[in-house]
Amino acid sequence: MEPFRTMALNNAWANATLYAALPALPKGAFTAPRPGFFPSLSKTLNHIYEVDLYYIDALEEGGRGRSVYDRTEVTDPHDLGALQADADLRLAQYCAALMPEDLDRRVRTERGHDPNVTEKIGALLLHLFQHQIHHRGQAHVQLQEAGISPPQLDDFHLEDGRVPSARAYFE
């Protein structure tokens, strides 16, 4: 179960590290047009947050389904960072409580074409981690395009070279 817990902690650390770079943005830069799949840093990070909410709700069997998307875009990076940190904590707590038999259990992931689609928890978690990494990479480029040196986000797992800010997650 350790890889799932560690990936959830890596996700929390990477998000916190990325959000820690955002105060250096000039006024208006968070919502300004940027190259990428989503047309601004704000829209990219809101997408990560929304999809996290969607899948965490499915994992927790909260029943909110696609209604998690019925929200207004958060355009203040501090506020969005706090919301993301809360979601990251929920995911880390969920993964810390996982048991081996949970990985093959199926949970409902309401889809537009079928409200009763189910997925195995193990596959859903792997997909969620990949989704987070994928879009954080896009945000990384958008941050650089905004003139901010993007933080290192991949020195978490290995003991040799682990950045100091990641060490606390292993204590």
C-alpha positions as CSV (number, residue, x, y, z in Angstrom):
1,M,0.0,0.0,0.0
2,E,3.0,2.2,0.5
3,P,3.3,3.4,-3.2
4,F,-0.2,4.9,-3.0
5,R,0.4,6.7,0.2
6,T,3.7,8.0,-1.0
7,M,2.2,9.2,-4.3
8,A,-0.5,11.0,-2.4
9,L,2.2,12.7,-0.2
10,N,4.3,13.5,-3.3
11,N,1.2,15.1,-4.8
12,A,0.6,17.2,-1.7
13,W,4.3,18.3,-1.7
14,A,4.4,19.1,-5.4
15,N,1.2,21.2,-5.2
16,A,2.5,23.0,-2.1
17,T,5.8,23.7,-3.8
18,L,4.1,25.0,-6.9
19,Y,1.7,27.2,-5.0
20,A,4.6,28.6,-3.0
21,A,6.0,30.1,-6.2
22,L,2.8,31.9,-7.1
23,P,3.1,34.9,-4.8
24,A,5.9,36.1,-7.0
25,L,3.5,36.5,-10.0
26,P,2.8,40.1,-11.0
27,K,-0.8,41.3,-10.5
28,G,-3.1,39.8,-13.1
29,A,-0.6,37.2,-14.2
30,F,-2.5,34.3,-12.6
31,T,-5.5,34.8,-14.9
32,A,-3.6,36.2,-17.9
33,P,-3.7,34.2,-21.1
34,R,-0.9,31.5,-21.3
35,P,-0.1,28.8,-23.8
36,G,-1.3,25.4,-22.8
37,F,-4.3,23.1,-22.9
38,F,-6.1,25.5,-20.5
39,P,-5.6,29.1,-21.4
40,S,-4.3,30.4,-18.1
41,L,-2.5,29.3,-15.0
42,S,-5.7,29.9,-13.0
43,K,-7.7,27.6,-15.3
44,T,-5.1,24.9,-15.3
45,L,-4.8,24.8,-11.5
46,N,-8.6,25.0,-11.1
47,H,-8.9,22.0,-13.4
48,I,-6.5,20.0,-11.3
49,Y,-8.5,20.9,-8.2
50,E,-11.8,20.1,-9.7
51,V,-10.7,16.7,-11.0
52,D,-9.2,16.0,-7.6
53,L,-12.5,16.8,-6.0
54,Y,-14.3,14.5,-8.5
55,Y,-12.1,11.5,-7.9
56,I,-11.7,12.0,-4.2
57,D,-15.5,12.1,-3.9
58,A,-15.8,8.9,-5.9
59,L,-13.2,7.2,-3.7
60,E,-14.9,8.4,-0.5
61,E,-18.3,7.4,-2.1
62,G,-19.5,10.9,-1.2
63,G,-22.2,10.9,-3.9
64,R,-21.5,14.4,-5.3
65,G,-20.4,13.0,-8.7
66,R,-20.2,15.6,-11.5
67,S,-21.8,18.3,-9.3
68,V,-18.3,19.1,-8.0
69,Y,-17.8,20.9,-11.3
70,D,-20.7,23.3,-10.5
71,R,-18.5,26.0,-9.0
72,T,-17.0,29.3,-9.8
73,E,-13.4,29.5,-10.9
74,V,-11.2,30.6,-8.0
75,T,-9.0,33.4,-9.3
76,D,-7.0,34.1,-6.1
77,P,-4.0,31.8,-6.0
78,H,-3.8,31.9,-2.2
79,D,-7.5,30.8,-1.9
80,L,-7.1,28.1,-4.5
81,G,-3.9,26.9,-2.9
82,A,-5.8,26.5,0.4
83,L,-8.6,24.5,-1.2
84,Q,-6.0,22.3,-3.0
85,A,-4.2,21.7,0.2
86,D,-7.4,20.5,1.8
87,A,-8.1,18.1,-1.1
88,D,-4.5,16.9,-1.0
89,L,-4.9,16.1,2.8
90,R,-8.1,14.2,2.1
91,L,-6.4,12.1,-0.6
92,A,-3.4,11.4,1.6
93,Q,-5.6,10.3,4.5
94,Y,-7.6,8.1,2.1
95,C,-4.4,6.4,0.8
96,A,-3.0,6.0,4.3
97,A,-6.1,4.0,5.3
98,L,-6.1,1.8,2.2
99,M,-6.0,-2.0,2.6
100,P,-4.8,-4.4,-0.1
101,E,-8.4,-5.7,-0.7
102,D,-9.6,-2.1,-1.4
103,L,-7.6,-1.9,-4.6
104,D,-9.9,-4.2,-6.6
105,R,-13.1,-2.8,-5.1
106,R,-15.1,-0.8,-7.6
107,V,-16.5,2.7,-6.9
108,R,-18.9,4.7,-9.0
109,T,-17.5,7.4,-11.2
110,E,-20.5,9.2,-12.7
111,R,-19.9,10.0,-16.4
112,G,-21.9,12.2,-18.8
113,H,-22.6,9.2,-21.0
114,D,-23.4,6.8,-18.0
115,P,-24.0,7.8,-14.4
116,N,-23.3,4.3,-13.2
117,V,-19.7,3.7,-14.5
118,T,-17.5,2.0,-11.9
119,E,-13.7,1.8,-11.7
120,K,-11.4,-0.2,-9.5
121,I,-9.9,1.9,-6.7
122,G,-6.3,1.0,-7.7
123,A,-6.7,2.0,-11.3
124,L,-8.6,5.2,-10.3
125,L,-5.8,6.2,-8.0
126,L,-3.1,5.6,-10.6
127,H,-5.2,7.6,-13.1
128,L,-5.6,10.5,-10.6
129,F,-1.8,10.6,-9.9
130,Q,-1.0,10.7,-13.6
131,H,-3.6,13.4,-14.2
132,Q,-2.1,15.6,-11.5
133,I,1.4,15.2,-12.8
134,H,0.4,15.8,-16.4
135,H,-1.4,19.1,-15.6
136,R,1.1,20.3,-13.0
137,G,3.7,20.0,-15.8
138,Q,1.6,22.3,-17.9
139,A,1.3,24.8,-15.0
140,H,5.0,24.6,-14.6
141,V,5.5,25.8,-18.2
142,Q,2.8,28.5,-17.7
143,L,4.6,29.7,-14.6
144,Q,7.9,30.0,-16.5
145,E,6.1,31.8,-19.4
146,A,4.9,34.3,-16.8
147,G,8.5,35.1,-15.9
148,I,8.7,33.0,-12.7
149,S,11.4,30.4,-12.3
150,P,9.4,27.2,-11.8
151,P,10.3,25.1,-8.8
152,Q,11.8,21.6,-8.9
153,L,9.0,19.1,-8.6
154,D,10.6,15.8,-9.1
155,D,13.1,15.4,-6.3
156,F,10.7,13.7,-3.8
157,H,11.1,9.9,-3.9
158,L,14.9,9.3,-3.9
159,E,16.8,9.6,-0.7
160,D,19.9,11.0,-2.5
161,G,19.0,14.4,-3.8
162,R,15.6,14.7,-2.0
163,V,14.9,18.4,-1.6
164,P,14.8,19.6,2.0
165,S,11.1,20.6,1.7
166,A,10.2,17.0,0.8
167,R,12.1,15.5,3.8
168,A,9.3,16.4,6.3
169,Y,6.9,14.1,4.4
170,F,9.1,11.1,5.3
171,E,9.5,11.8,9.0
